[in-house]
Amino acid sequence: MPIMSRIRKTLVVFTAFAIAMLGFQFFTASPAAADADVQARTVYYTAYAYSSQSAQAAQIWNSRVPNLNMVSRSNGTIRIYATTGGGSRAYPCGLGCATIYIDSRDIAAGHNTLRIISHEIGHGHRLPDTYNGICSYLMSGGSAGTSCTNPYPNSGEASRVNSYYAGFALKGPAPVSGGVYAPTYPSTS
Ligand SMILES: [Zn+2]
């Protein structure tokens, strides 16, 4: 076969293949585009106590994490209870799943209720405690002191959670254990 003819034939085959691939992509593009529209994952929560602060905390999380949409409903996977003693704490059961206890003694000691709830919900979004004493970190918890009233995850915390929910359909969630909100620190003096 003359060289030009061979090149022409190769081009024809390649073009046919490219068109076939385009057709395939066009066919598969629609469901993918539809998926992007419903990207935010709904996580249902139930506040058996502190309902107004829990609603505020859910709004805070929704406003900072585009891939997340927390919605109040009975029998939610994030459950918020009041308790007295033992410390405010969360028992995570996966991404978007946790049993949370808000200790009235933490509130009596001066810790901000909304920050505590928002922090414990953070454990339900797979964030661990940092306890670094920095108020701009939601997951620093009670280590930032009672004067810290910040209930917002910082950009790093929010983007981490956002990435977890982005991959929610692909990767299974892994539980993360949280400590109590305000553990007792050994004195440094
Ligand atoms: Zn914690």
Residues whose N, C-alpha, C, O or C-beta is under 5 A from the ligand:
A	BS01	ZN	D129 G141 G178 G179 V180 Y181
